[in-house]
Amino acid sequence: MSPPRGVSIVGLDGIPEVHPGDDLGAFIAEAADRSGTGLLDGDIVVVTHKVVSKAEGRLVDLSTIEPSPLAIHFAASAAKDPRQVEIALREARRIVRMSRGILITETKHGFVCANTGVDASNVPGEGIVCLLPEDPDGSAAVLRDRLRDLRGADVAVIITDSFGRPWRNGIVNVAVGVAGMDPFADYRGQSDPHGYPLVASRMAIADELSSAAELVMGKLDARPVALVRGYAAQPPVAGAERGGDLVMDAERDLFR
């Protein structure tokens, strides 16, 4: 498959503050209509996990949390709220590193990230934190179905979060949930223009689209959704449309 010569990425304005139980799909469809783009077959809707988690009620009031001795000890050394540390520990499958004020964990989904994805930014209310969706791939599939029901468009959906990267400064958006597209572009088994066989070129397209979409979404602009048009993602084969597939298998993880 040849890459497209051009791709458009449009941030969708006007999505209101999302609350538990809100119809996020309706908010997105209406924002796409107002932008003049609408929704078309083949579009890719990129959504920050924060609004998905809010709609699903994945919010925790820290006033209800009793921190453990471990959370209290670490929070004191890291100048963090021990209740938020406690939530991160509860949400974690395992602690990867807990040192120098940094808590790196593996989530129950298999993602390795800071603080198990628990975050207070862009969450209104005193002492309220947001968790990752319980099932990001399932959330993406539900949102995709809702958009198809509302506008009749066969779109793909990517749910994102911001992760740090080993050996690189700064954070980037990555895909945590995917529906309606293969998250990879697989060139293995093909040859480059010089006849060299490609043996490891399996591109994480869902991550690349997530990072590109963040350029128009931003962290401070209340623009949690972007619409990608013009990129012909590979359609998923059975069972091959999961953000979870982007996680390195444990047996191949040299740093575990």
N, C-alpha and C positions, 0 to 999 in steps of 0.2 A: 504493500500500500504506500503510495506516495503521499507525503505530508501536504496539507493545504498551503496555498500561497499566501493566504491571509485569514486571520481569525479575528472576530470582533468580541470584545468583552464589555458589557454594559452593567454598571451598578444600578440596582433598582431602588429608587428613592420612595419615601412615603410609607414604608412599612412601620406600623405603630409599635409601641412597646407591647411585647408578647407576654401573656399571662397564662397560667395553667388552664388547659381546656380550650384555648383559642384555636380557631381554624387557620393554621399557618398556611396551608395551601391556598385558601381564599385570599389571604393577604398578599401572597406572592403573585397569584394570577391577576389580581387587581392592580398591583404595582407594575406588572409587565404591560398591562393594557394602558395605564397612564403614561408609561415611558414611550409609547408609540411602537414598541417592538412586538408586543404580544408574545405568544408562545407558538412555536412551530415544531413540526416533527424534526427530530435530530438535534434540537437545542439541548444544552447541558446547563442545568440549574445548580449553581454552587451556593451552598447555604452554610453559614457558620453554625457550629453545634449549639452555640449558646441559645439561639432562638428555638431550636428544636427541643432542647432540654427544658426551656421555660414552658413551652406548650405542653410538654409531657409531665410537668410538675416535678422535674428533677432538681428541686431547690431544697436547701436545708437551712433552718434557722439556728444559728450558732448558740442561741440562748438555751436550746434544748440539749446541748451536747456537754457531757462530762468527760473531760480529757483524761487519758490514762497517764500514769507516771512517765512512760516513755515519751508521749507527746509533750508533756510539761517540760521534761528535761531538754528535749531537742529544741522546743520553741524558745526556751530561755537563752540558749546558745545562739539562736538564729534570729532573734528579735521578731518572732512570728506569733500569731495568735494560736495558743495551744489547742483551742477547739477546732480551728481549721486544719491543723496538723493531724488531729485525731480523726477527722473525717477522711483525710487523705490516706491515713493508715488503714482505716476500716474498708475503704474502697479498693485497696491494693491487694493483688494476688501475692506479691512478694516485694520486699525492699531490695532494690538494686544497689543503691548507694545512699548513705545518710552521713554526710560529712561537710564541714565548712559551711554550714547553714543551708545546704542544698539537699533536698530530698528527691531522689530519683526512684521511681517505683515501676513495677509492671502492673498494668490495670487488669481487671478481670477479662477484658477483651483481648489481652496480649500486647497492648501498646506499652512501650517504655517511654516515660515522659516525666516531667517535673510534677510533683504534688498530686499524682494520679489524676491530673486534669481538673482538680478542684480549684475553682477560681471565683473571686469576688468582683472582678472588673466587669463593667457594663451590666451589673445586676442592681436594680434599685432596691432600696430598703436597707436599714441598718442591720448589720450582722447576718446578711443572707448570702450564701454561696451557692454556686451552680455546679452540678456534677455532669459528667458525660452522659449521653443517652444510655439507657440500659442495653439496647441493641441497635447500634448505629446503622447497620445494614438493613435491619427491619424497619427502622425509622425512615431511611431513604426510600425503601420500597413503598411504604404507606404514603409518603409525600408524593412520589411519582404517580401512584394510582389516583390520588386526589386531584392532581393537576390534569391528568388525562380525563377524569370525570368532569372537571369544571370547564376545560377548554378543548378537549378532544385531541390534544397534541401528545405525541409519543416522545417524551423527553427523557433524558437521563438525569439523575440527581446525584450530586456528591455532597456529603456532609463533611465539614472540615474542622480542624482545630490547629492551634499554633504550637509547634514542638521545637525544642532546641535540637542541635545536631552535634554529635561527637566531632571534635576537631575543627569545628567551624563556629565563629561567633555569630550571634543574631539568631532569631527564630524565623521559621517559615511556616506557611499553611500547608498542611498535609491532609490527605483524605482519611477519614475514620469510618465513613459509611459510603457505600456505592450501590446504585441500582440502575439498571437499564443500559449498562455498558460494561465492556471488559476493562478492568482497571489498568491493563497492560497493553503495550504494543510490542509484539514478540517478533524480533527479526532473526532469532536463532535458526540456523539451518539455511539461511540465505547467504549470498556473497556480496561483498562491496563492489564498487565499480572496477576495482583492480583484481577481482577474483578471489579476494581473501575471504575465507568462510567466517561467518559470525557465529560465535559459540556462546557468548554471554550477554548479547545485546537484547535485553528484555526491559523496555523502558516503562517506568512507573508513571503512565500517562495521567492517572487520577491525581497523583501528587503534583505533577507539573501544572495541571489545570487549576488545582487548588491554590498553588502559589501565585500563578498568573492572575487569578481572580482577586486575590488580596490587594493587588495594585489599585483596583477601583473600589474596593470595599472599605479598606482602612480600618483603624482601630477606634477612631474618635468621631466618625462621621455618621453613626447610626444608620449604616447601610449594610445589613447583614446578608444580603443576597446579590449575586451577580449572575448574569445570563451570558453564556458562551455560545456563539453562533459561528458556524463555518468549519468547525473541527469535526470530521467524520470519525467518531470513535468506533472501534470495533464492536459489533453487537455481541452480547454475552452468549457463550455456549452454556449448556446446562450447568448450573452451580458455579459459574465463573464470573460473578459480578459482585464480589464481596470486597469491601475495604479491608476485612480481616486477612485477605490473601496477600496484602502488602506487607504483613508482618513476617519477618524472617523466621523460618522453622528453627526450633530449638537446636536440633541436631546440626544445623548449618551455621549457627551463631557462634563465631569464634570468640566472642567477648562475654559470653554467658559464664 
